[in-house]
């Protein structure tokens, strides 16, 4: 999943979908600062709660130092796809 992150926000939240140069991305805001991987860890925690999956099932695949990141999700793909579709429907 592609995610565009905004660190140092006033709150942790998923804000919808945004168009990036790499293509559509989930827009996320976290309170953590982009130092020592804090914002990346906050993003994984936020996504785990948002999707209802354990944090251990998420891994930052690409973009560790970039605003646009690729997050890999492991687990039951049907269940994850269903949860993701339900959550994304809320942004329509």
N, C-alpha and C positions, 0 to 999 in steps of 0.2 A: 504494500500500500504506500502511496506517495503522500507525504505530509509536509506542509509549509508551516514552520514554527515561528512564533514571535515570542522571544524571551523577555523577561522583566516587565511582564504585564501586571495589571492590577488583580487578576484572578486566573485560575486554571480553568480553561474551557475549550470545547470544540465549537468552532464558530461557523461551520458550513464548508462549502467547496469554493476553491479559488483557482483561477487559471494561472498557470506558471509557464515559463519557457519550456519546461519539461513535460507539460500537459496538466490536466486537472489534478488538484491535490486537496486533501483534507486540510482545512485551516485550523491550526491549534494555537492557543496562547497559554503560556506558563509563567508563573511568578519567578521561577529560578533564573539565575544569571547564566550567561553562556561561558562559564569558566569551569575547568576541571570536569567537564561532562555533566554538570549539574542540570542544565536545561534538557539534555538528552535523557537523563534518568527521569526527570519530571515528566517528560513527554511520554515515555513508556508507561509510567504509573498512570497518567491521565488516560491513555488509550486503553490500558487494561481495564480500568474501571468503566470507561465508556462502552467498551465491547462486552464487558462481563466475562473476561477471560483472565487466567492467572498471569501475572507479570512475567513469569518464567516462560510463557508461550510467545513473548514478543522479543524481537532482536533487531537492533539497528543494523541494517544491511549496508547502506551507503549514506553518505552525506553527514558524517560525524561533525564536521566543522562548517557545514552549509546550512542555510535556512530551509532548503528543500531536502528532505530526507526520505529514504526508502526504509520502511519497517516491514520485517518479515513476521508473519503470524503462523505458528504451528498449532496443530490440533485438528479437530473434526472440521473439515472444510465446509461441509454442508451447513453445520451449525453456525460457523463463523460468518459465512456468506449471508445466512438468514438474518443474524443479528446486525450485520453491517447494513443490509438493505433496509431493515426496520429503522435504524438510526439515521440513515441518509434520507429516508422518506420524510423525516421531520423537518428537513431543510427546504423542501419543495414549496 
